[in-house]
Amino acid sequence: MAQGTGSINSDYKDWEWNDDAGERARLLQSPSVETVPKNSESQGNSLGTTSALGAVFIVVNAALGAGLLNFPAAFSMAGGVAAGITLQMCMLIFIIGGLVILAYCSQASNERTYQEVVWAVCGKVPGVLCEVAIAVYTFGTCIAFLIIIGDQQDKIIAALVKEPEEVGSSRWYTDRKFTISITAFLLILPLSIPKEIGFQKYASSLSVIGTWYVTAVIIIKYIWPDKELVPVEIPTSPSTWTAVFNAMPTICFGFQCHVSSVPVFNSMKQPEVKTWGAVVTAAMVIALFVYTGTGICGFLTFGAGVEQDVLMSYPSNDIPVALARAFIILCVLTSYPILHFCGRAVLEGLWLRYTGITVEEDVIRERRRRLLQTISWFLLTLLLALFIPDIGKVISVIGGLAACFIFVFPGLCLIQAKLSEIQETRAISWWAQVSYGVFMVTLGAFIFGQTTANAIFVDLTA
């Protein structure tokens, strides 16, 4: 990306992949807060900056993230390696299909972001629901980030003060709630307040390095396990046939890169659906290897006893794992402000659309409103993170929303796009595509309903 700032009104050419790591914020920003009207000439001048290879790396980077830590537990919940891999492979077909559908609908509607495509193709109500879902999703992800910080700090502090892990902290300044709070107030809040986040230009590079390092450590630790590691029970089948579905939220959360995929497609030198199909297939295969490697090796190392955050299963005095924890903390510290920026931009867009005023007319109150939004968002996520025990509880909720981004909204877009075509006779291919869209919406609604109900009645009440 360009070295320029990542403001809400940043130019579309700033989305080039190689220099600036704040692309997730720009890719998710709300279209409602643009100040310059779109026209075909400006759009034509702003396209064509990203190669196909660059697009692959952007999509991989958008897919890989905090969900990685939960994959071994997902394999355990699914009932073993075979069930976990089978579920991933089945879902991957539709995950890739959703990415291709979004590119097709973006090209047909001439829109450049996920929200804009849904607004243009499906109408006002789905558009508003989409923006609200993005805000809730980013809010939940921020909670997960704070929980991850607490998890990693617990282990690092236990190693430094040499306290038995099972006893817990005996000092107030090493208490989990205190360490999360002080880290959040001193580091995360100051990074979240600015209007622009272009200064975080190395965040994505750091996240990629951290993700690959964590995967490498988990695989190496499985191949050459510690001598102190006690053999554990390895489930080979799910306890019930419905247990397989418990892994769906993690898989959806892990592979969800659809919201940021539309701008990536439009930033390519050759934004063609066929080329994009090859790009997302390559990207998802790479992500599949990373997630599967982590999931299998972490699960086989600890079996049914694997923690929701796999790094919590390793002893605190393990040096390579301690370095992985430090990487994760740094990644999360830089990712929280970016995700918060995305959610704040969507909320700002909804507010401006609701009040019917433009950015220029509301400049004076923008700073006051931004501070209120940021502080409220920060305090709510921090409060919830202090009392939610592990990331599995959060992922079980927001994983259902990820299913909406992957299946429901792309399926609705495909149905509406095909229904809007004026044809005297409709070929079999037309009916096949409409049927595929209906199936995606049905599948996404099922996953959302099942995971949300399970999260409410099982995870959150446990």
N, C-alpha and C positions, 0 to 999 in steps of 0.2 A: 504494500500500500504506500501511498504517498506519505511524505513526512508531515503533511499538514494535519491540523487538528481534527479530531473526530466529532465535530459538532453535530447537532441535530440537523442542521441545514448543509452538511458537508456535501461537496460535489460528488457526483456518482463515480468520477474517475478515481476518487480516493479509495475505491474498493479493490485496487490491484493488490495481489496477495503477498508480495514478497518482502515488503519493508516494514509495514505497520501491523501490529498484532491486535489492534482494537476492532477487527472487522466484525466481530459478532455484534457489537453494539450498533454499528452502522447498518448491518444486514437486518437487524431486528427493529430498527427505529420506526416510529409511527409515521405514516405518510401524511397524517393530518397536520403536521407541524411544519410542512414545507412552506417557504415563502415565495419561491419562484414557480410560476405555473409551468407544468410540463408541456412540451410541444415536440413534435417529431424531429425538428432540427436539433434541439438541444440534446434529445435522446440519442440521435445518430452520432453526434460529436462525442458523447460520453461513453460509448461502447467500444469494445475491442481492445481491452488492455490486458486481459488474462488469457494465458495459453491453456490448452487442455490439461497439460501436466500440472500447471499452477492450480487449476480448478480442482484437480484430484486432491492436492494437498490441503486446499481450503476445506473441502468437504470432509476429509479425514479428520482434520483438526477440529471441525465443528462437531463431529460425531464422538470423538474420544474425549473423555472427561471423568468427572467424579464417579460416574456409574461403574467405572472399572472396578472399584474397590468392593462392589456388591455382587459381582458376577460369581465368585466361588460359592457364596451363600445361595445365589439363585440356582446354581447347579445342584446344590444340596436339596433345596426345596422342590426342584423338578423331579428329583429321584435318581440322580446319577448322571454320568457323562453322556450315555446314549440318549436319554430323554432330553438333556439340555441342548445337545448338538442338534437333534432332530427338530426341536422347537425353534431354535435359531434359524435353521435352514428354511423351514416352512415360512417363517415370518419374513425372512430376508427377501423372498420373492416379491412380497407385497410392499416391503419397505422400498425396494428399488422401483417398483411400479409406481408408487406414490410420488417419488422424486421425478420420474419421467412425466407423469400426468401434470405436475405443477409447472414443469417447463413448457409443456404443450399449451396449457391454459394461459400461462404468462405471455407466450407468443401470440395467442389468439386474442387476448384482451389488451395487449400492449402495456401491461403493468409490470412494475419492477420489484415489488416486495410481496411477501406472503399475504399480508393483510390486504394490500391493494388488489391482488388477484381474487381473493375471496369476496371482497366488496364488489368488484366489477362483475364477476361471473355469477355469484350466488345472491347478491343483493344486500340490503342494509342489515337485516336481522342476523344472518350468518356472519356478516362482517363485524358487527359489534360483539357477537359471541366469540369470534376468533380473537379480537383484541383483548377482551376480558380474560380469555383462556391463556393468552401469552403473559398477561400481567400476573395471573395467579401462578402460572408455571415458573416464571422467573422468581417470584416471591418464595415459592417452595424450594427452589434450587438454592436460593440464598440461605435458607434455614439449614439445608443439608450441608452447605459449605461451612457454616459456623460449627455444626456438630462434628464435621471432619476435623476442623482445627482443634476442637476439644479432645477428640480421640487421639490425635497424633501428639498433642502436648502432654497428655497424661502419660504416655509411654516415654517420651523424651525426659520429662521431669522425673519419672520413676528411676530412669537410668542415672540421671545426674545426682539425685539425692540418695540413691541406693536404698530405697524403701521397698519392702515386699509388695508386689503388685496386688496380691489378693487382699491385703490389709486396707489399702486405700491411703489417701493423703492424710497426714496427721497435722499438717501446718496450713494455716488459713491462706497463705500466699501461694500454696501449690494446689489449692482446691480447684476443681474443674470449673465451677461457676465463676470463680474469680479470674482464672487465667483466660477463659473465653472472653469475659467482659473487658478485661484490661487490653487484650489484643484487639478486640473490636473497636473500642473507643480510641485507642492510640493510633491504630494503623488503618482500619477499614473505613471508619467514619470520615476522616479527612480526605481519603481517596474518593469517597462517594459524593461529596458535596459539589465539586466543580461542575460547571455546565458542560465542559468539554473533557474528553478522556484521551485525547491524542497523545498525551504524555506517557500512556501505558503501552508504548509501541512494541515492547518486547514480551508482553504478557503471553501471547499465543505460542511464541517460540519456547518460552519457559514451560508452558503447559505440555507441549509436545515432548520435550526432553524428559520432563518428569513422568509422563505417562509411559513412555518407552522404558525408562529406567525401572519403574515399579514392575512392569511386566517382566523385564529381564531378571530382576531379583527374585520374583515369585517362581519363575521357571527354573532358575539355577538352584534355588532352595529346595525345589522338588527333586531335581536330578541328584544333587548332593546334599541330602538332608543333614541337619545337626544330629550328633550322636545322642543327645539328650531327648530327642523326639520320640515319644511313645507311640507305638502302632495304634491306629484308630480304626473304628468301624467305617467302612465305605459303603454307603447305600448303592444298590445296583438297580433299584426300581422304585417308582413312587409309592408312597404309602396308600394313596387312593388315586383314582384316575383324575380327580379334580386337582390334585396337588401340583400337577404339571402347570396349571394355569397360574400358580403362585409366582412363577418365574417371569411371567409376561411383563409386569411393571418394570423390572430391571432391564429386560431386553429393549422395551420401548424407550425407556429413559436413556439407555446407552446409545441406541442407534438413531435417536431423534436429531436430525440435522436439517429437517425439512423447512423449518421457518427461515433459516439462513440460506437455503438452496436457491431460491428464486433470484435474488440479486447476483449470486455467483454465476448462475446461468446467463443472465443478461450482461455480465461483465466480460464474458468470453469473446475472443477475437472472432469466433464463428459460433454464434449462439444458435446452433441447430439441434433439434430434438434427438436426432440419431447420434451425433457426437456426444451430446449430454448423456445419453444412455450408456455409452462406453465409459464416460467419466465417472458416473455414479456407481456403475458396476465395479470398476477398479477400486474406487474409494471404499465401497462397502465390503469388498473382499479383504482389503487391508485391515479395516476395522474388525472384521470377523475374526481374522487370525489373532489380532491383539486381544480381543475380548475372550475368544475361545481358549487361547493359550493361558491367559490369566485365570479364567474360570476353571479349566480342567486341572491345572497344576495346583492352584490354591485349594480346590476341593479335594484332590487326591492326597494332599499333604495333611489336611486336618479333618477330612471326612465330615461326618454329620455335626461335628463340634465347631465347624468354622464360624467365625464371628461375621456379623453383617458387614463390618469393615474388615477385610481380610488382614490388613496390617496389624490389627489388634490381636490377632492370633499368634503373632510372633513375639518372642521375649523382648523386653525393653533394652537389654544389653547387646543386642545383635547390631553390629556397626553398619553393615550394608543396608539393613532394614531401617535403621535410624536415619541414614542419609535419604532413603526413600521417603520417610516421614517428613523430613525437612523440605524435600522437593514438593511434596503434596501441600504443605502449609504455605510455601511461597506461591504455588499455583493458585491456591484458593484465595490468598490475600489479594492477588491481582485480578482474579476472575469475579469475585463478589462485586466490586464496583462496576465492572462491565455489564454483568447481568442486571444489577440494580439500575444502571443507565437505561438498559433496554426496557425494563418494566416501567421506569419513570417516564420514558418517552411515550410509551403507549398510553399511560394514564393522562399525560399532558395532552396527547392527541384527542383522547376521548373527552376531556374537559373542554378543549377549544371547539370541538365539533358540537358538543352539547350547548355551549354558550353562544355559538355562532360568531365568534370573533376571531380575528387573525392574530398571528404572532406579533406583527408590527403594532397593533392596537393594544396589546397586552404586555408590552415590554416592561413597563414600570413595575407591575405586580409579579412578573415572572420570577425574579430572584426570591421574593418572599414566599411564593408558592413552591418553588423548587426546594427551599430550605425546609418548609413544612412537610413536603412529600418525602424528602430524604430522611429527615429525623424520624418521622412516623414509621416509615418502612424499616429503618435501621432498628429502632426500639422494638417493634413487633417481631421482627425476625430473631433478634437477640433473645427476647423473652421466651419465645417458643423453643429456640435452640437449647436454652438452659434446662428445660424440663422434658424435652423429648430424648429418650435414652439412646437411640442409634439411628443411623441414616436409613435403615431398612423401613422404619415407620414412615419417613418422609417420602421415600421413593415409591412405597406402596400407594401413596396418594397421587403424587405428580406423575407417576408412570401411566396412570389412566388418562391424564391430559395429554401426555406424549402420544398415546394411541390416537387421540383425536387429531393431532397434527399430522400423524403418519397415515391414517386411514380415513377418518371421517371427512375432514375438509377437502382433501384431494378427491375422494370419491364423489362428494357433492359437486365439486368443480367439474369433474368429468361428465357427470350426468347433465348438469346445466349447459355445459359447452356443447354437448351432442344434441340436446333438445332444442337449442337455439339455431341449429343448422336448418336451413330451408332446403328440403329435398322432396321431390315428388314421390320417389320410391326410396325406401330405406333398405340398404343392403344388409346382409348377414353380419358384416363387420360392424355396422352401426349398432345393431342389437347386441352384439357381443361386447362392445365397449360400454354400452349402457348397463348391461348385466354385470360387467366387471365393476363398474362404479357402485352399483347397488350392493354387490357383495362386499366391497371395501367398506362402505358405510355401515353395513350390518356387522361385519367383523369388528370394526373399530368401536361401534356402540356396545357390542358384547364385551370386548376387552375393558372398555371404560366402565361399564356397569359392574362387571365381575370384580375388577380390581378395586374400584371405589367401595363397593359393598363389603368386600373382604377387608379393606383397610379400616372401614368404620366399625364393623361388627367383630373383627378379630384382632387386628393389629392395634388400633387406637384404644380399644377397651381392655386389652390384655393387662 
